[in-house]
Each structure stands twice: as structure tokens, then as C-alpha cells.
């Protein structure tokens, strides 16, 4: 499942986990990804990988927004339910 994620300047996604493997690429800007292994800054053109069930969160301290293309496997049932309305 592909999901376009935009994180505004100064915004964050709280620490959470899900059973889905997550990977993606930063299309614009940068953000700090916090995982059990520490904090990594992911910049435009760079990729990331988060194993299923690993706690993680994202913070965008950069100027302007950041855009990511997330890939989930298997697909996120919660996102599919939202898309169906």
C-alpha cells in the first residue's frame, strides 16, 4: 500500500507502532524519525525502513513542509476503512 504523507513545519507524528512493515522515501524536505535505535534525519531522496511492531515517530523541525511516500505491507486496514468512508 502506498500512502502520501505531508508533515507541516514543526508538526510531528507521535510514537506509535503497528504490525505492518513500513518503508518509504522522502520526496520533499526532511524529518527526524525516532525509533528504538535512536533518531535519524531522513532528507529529500533518502529512504527509510521500519520493521513491523517497532515503536516509531516523526518530527519535522525543518523550514517548510516535508512530503513522504510511505509503503506498508500488508496494507493498513485502518487507512483502507477511512478511504472507503
N, C-alpha and C positions, 0 to 999 in steps of 0.2 A: 504494500500500500504506500503510495506517495502522498505526502502532505506538505503544502507550502505554509511555512510558519514565519510570521513577521513579528519581531520584538522591538517595540519602540525604545527610543533613547531613555536610559535609566530604568527600564522595566525589567522584570525577572519572571521566571517560572520556578515556583518553589520546589524544594527537594521532594521527590516522589519516586515511585517505582511501578513497573508493570511487567507482566510476563513476556512481553514482546521484545524481540531483539530490535534495536534501533540503530540506524546509521544514517548518514546524510552528508550534505555539502553546504558550505556557506556560500551563498550567491552574492551577498552584499554586506558590507560592514564587518563586524566581528563581535564575539561574545565570549564570556568566560563560562566554561562548562565545569561544574563541580561534581565529582564522582567520589566513590570510596577511595580512589587512588590519588585524590588531590584536585587541584584546579588547573585546567588547560585552556588557554586562549585559542579559539578557532577563528581564523581570519578568512577573508574572501578567497575562494578557490581551494580551501582546505577541507578535508573530510574528517569524520568522527565516527566512532563505533561505541555503542553501549550495550553490553550483554543484557539479556532478559533478567528481570528481578534486581538489577543493580540500582541502588539509590542514586539519583542524579537531579541536578537543577541547572538553570541557565540564568546568567545575568548579563545585561547589555550596558556596560559602562561607556561605550563609545559614543561619539557625536553622531547623531542621526540614527536611523533605524538599522536593524540587521534582518536579513532575509535568509532563510534556510530551506532546503528541500530535504525533508525527513523521509526515511524509508523504514517501514515497520514490517516485521514478519513474525508471526502471521498477522493479517490485517487487524487493526484495532476495532473491536466490536462497538466500543463507545462512540468512536468517530463515525462509523457506519450508521449507527442509530440516529445521530444528530443530522447526518446528511439526508436521511430518509424523512426527517421532520417528525 
